[in-house]
Amino acid sequence: VDNMPQLAWVADPSGSMTWYNRRWYDFTGTDFEQMSGSGWRAVHHPDHLERVDAKFRSALAAEAPWEDVFPLRSASGEYRWFLSRANPVRNDEGAVTHWFGTSTDVTEQLQAEQALRETSERIQLALDAGAIIGTWMWD
């Protein structure tokens, strides 16, 4: 798990963090003492923290898979966007024993999507300004 490209973590049934992989510590520049329990809050962007926490708490209460996208602060202080997902792990009786989660850096993907949206908007503005009804390409 330390060699996978994602940041990985484990939480107890209440959502208190009990383990992180090496990539988590390398990215955040933290250690387990800083991150245990709810220490993860320290590396979340303050503009997104309460939303992320509320959505995670809702998943915990429902014992349902969780997914969210938000920025995390790196060891250098840069914020990067992550797609995070977690699933409850259950025992034979169906009770949640812990949660296993991963966080995948999607910063470049989000930037590419934004650039594509901006390009599409500029093309549409040009078409509208030129009173052009349609376009086509031929290869």
C-alpha positions in Angstrom: 0.0 0.0 0.0 3.0 2.3 0.6 3.9 1.9 -3.1 0.5 2.7 -4.7 0.1 6.2 -6.2 -2.8 7.1 -4.0 -2.8 8.5 -0.5 -4.4 5.7 1.6 -5.8 5.7 5.0 -7.9 3.7 7.5 -10.4 5.0 10.0 -12.2 3.3 12.9 -16.1 3.0 12.7 -16.5 6.5 14.2 -14.2 8.0 11.5 -11.2 8.5 13.7 -8.0 8.0 11.6 -5.9 5.0 12.7 -3.4 4.6 9.8 -2.0 6.4 6.7 0.3 5.1 4.0 3.8 6.5 3.4 2.6 8.5 0.5 0.2 10.4 2.7 3.1 11.4 5.0 5.4 12.2 2.1 2.7 14.5 0.4 1.5 16.3 3.6 4.9 16.4 5.4 3.2 15.2 8.5 3.5 12.2 10.8 1.0 9.9 12.5 1.0 11.9 15.7 -0.1 15.0 13.8 -2.7 13.1 11.7 -4.2 10.6 14.1 -7.8 11.0 15.1 -9.1 14.1 13.4 -5.6 15.6 12.6 -6.4 15.3 8.9 -8.4 18.5 9.3 -5.1 20.4 9.4 -4.2 19.6 5.8 -7.7 20.4 4.3 -8.4 23.7 2.6 -10.4 25.8 5.1 -12.9 26.7 2.4 -13.9 23.1 2.0 -13.3 21.5 5.4 -16.8 21.8 6.9 -18.5 20.5 3.7 -16.1 17.5 3.4 -16.5 16.7 7.1 -20.3 16.9 6.9 -20.4 14.6 3.9 -18.0 12.1 5.5 -20.0 12.1 8.8 -23.1 11.5 6.7 -21.5 8.4 5.1 -20.4 7.2 8.5 -23.9 7.4 9.9 -25.3 5.6 6.9 -22.5 3.1 6.8 -22.4 3.8 3.0 -19.5 4.4 0.6 -18.1 8.0 0.6 -16.7 10.0 -2.3 -15.7 13.7 -2.5 -13.3 16.0 -4.3 -11.4 18.7 -2.4 -7.9 20.3 -2.0 -5.3 19.1 0.4 -2.2 21.0 1.4 1.2 19.5 0.4 4.4 19.7 2.5 5.4 22.7 0.4 2.1 24.5 1.2 0.6 24.0 -2.3 -3.0 22.9 -2.5 -3.8 20.0 -4.9 -7.2 18.6 -5.7 -7.9 15.0 -4.7 -10.7 12.6 -5.5 -11.2 10.7 -2.2 -13.2 7.5 -1.7 -13.8 5.3 1.3 -15.7 2.1 1.9 -16.8 0.5 5.1 -15.2 -2.8 5.9 -17.6 -5.2 7.6 -17.1 -8.3 9.8 -19.1 -11.5 9.2 -22.1 -10.1 11.2 -22.2 -7.1 8.9 -20.9 -4.6 11.5 -18.5 -1.9 10.2 -15.0 -2.7 11.7 -13.2 0.1 9.9 -13.1 2.3 6.8 -10.5 2.0 4.0 -10.0 5.1 1.9 -7.8 6.5 -0.9 -7.2 9.9 -2.2 -6.1 10.3 -5.9 -4.5 13.6 -7.1 -6.8 14.9 -9.9 -5.4 18.4 -10.1 -4.2 18.0 -13.8 -7.5 16.4 -14.8 -9.5 19.3 -13.3 -7.2 21.8 -14.9 -7.6 20.1 -18.3 -11.4 20.1 -17.9 -11.4 23.8 -17.0 -9.2 24.6 -20.1 -11.6 22.6 -22.3 -14.6 24.5 -20.9 -12.9 27.9 -21.5 -12.0 26.9 -25.0 -15.5 25.8 -25.8 -16.9 29.1 -24.3 -14.4 31.2 -26.4 -15.4 29.3 -29.6 -19.1 29.8 -28.8 -18.5 33.5 -28.2 -16.7 33.8 -31.6 -19.5 32.0 -33.4 -22.1 34.2 -31.8 -20.1 37.4 -32.5 -19.7 36.4 -36.1 -23.4 35.4 -36.4 -22.2 32.0 -37.6 -24.9 29.4 -37.4 -22.6 26.3 -37.5 -19.2 25.0 -38.1 -17.8 21.8 -39.6 -14.4 20.1 -40.1 -13.3 17.8 -42.8 -10.2 15.6 -42.7 
